[in-house]
């Protein structure tokens, strides 16, 4: 083996050792330097860092805020109306040393399992406490409940080296077995409200109809009264005219009355009369015939 080949092998070995002793810490990460499983140093600042090659290992953890969706949890508020709550949490690895000691080699997967084991009991505890009803959980007032859940979950997650940033309730639903009963109750309430509205509408319609009938009777009665008064005044005036005419010329008045009687008695459909010729009914006819003969 030539000297050049040996030098090249030595150079490659040196480069390999150098590269094995250097690692990069990203600004989104924190790193632990482990030697035979024991923590030797913590690297939290981004940039180049060094370790002993072949002896020490580097374990990196995400330093960003992470999200965890919990499984739906059934809670029972103080009004005994059961609800299924779906929540999510935002958290971060605050202390990598404590985190490594608490979860070991399981990493984030093991940490999230343990964090979910913290969140679900806290959610049931807070939402099931005295004074918390289903209406409170479903209203805008539940922000204070989420703050209480966050505070308690943060305190319980600190031994894991985790910081719980926030806990939010995504959905709040009724259990599947309660949906039919709830829908039936809602339907019955709406039908009762509809029946009340129909009854009130019919009552209002009866009042309007009764008022209209009363107004109709009053108007017809007033019109009949006015017509009777007008008819009476007209009859009185007619009689007065007849009386004045009779007083002015009695013979003419009698003649006029006879003509009216002839007109009513002698019609095209009733022109046959059987009357004594000497009857007074024909006095003016006789007079007309006598005048015509003369």
Secondary structure as GFF3:
##gff-version 3
##sequence-region A 1 294
A	DSSP	alpha_helix	3	21	.	.	.	ID=ss1
A	DSSP	beta_strand	22	25	.	.	.	ID=ss2
A	DSSP	beta_strand	29	35	.	.	.	ID=ss3
A	DSSP	beta_strand	38	43	.	.	.	ID=ss4
A	DSSP	beta_strand	47	50	.	.	.	ID=ss5
A	DSSP	beta_strand	56	62	.	.	.	ID=ss6
A	DSSP	beta_strand	66	69	.	.	.	ID=ss7
A	DSSP	beta_strand	73	76	.	.	.	ID=ss8
A	DSSP	beta_strand	82	93	.	.	.	ID=ss9
A	DSSP	alpha_helix	96	103	.	.	.	ID=ss10
A	DSSP	three_ten_helix	104	106	.	.	.	ID=ss11
A	DSSP	alpha_helix	107	127	.	.	.	ID=ss12
A	DSSP	alpha_helix	134	138	.	.	.	ID=ss13
A	DSSP	alpha_helix	142	157	.	.	.	ID=ss14
A	DSSP	three_ten_helix	158	160	.	.	.	ID=ss15
A	DSSP	beta_strand	162	173	.	.	.	ID=ss16
A	DSSP	alpha_helix	176	248	.	.	.	ID=ss17
A	DSSP	alpha_helix	250	265	.	.	.	ID=ss18
A	DSSP	three_ten_helix	280	282	.	.	.	ID=ss19
A	DSSP	alpha_helix	283	293	.	.	.	ID=ss20
###
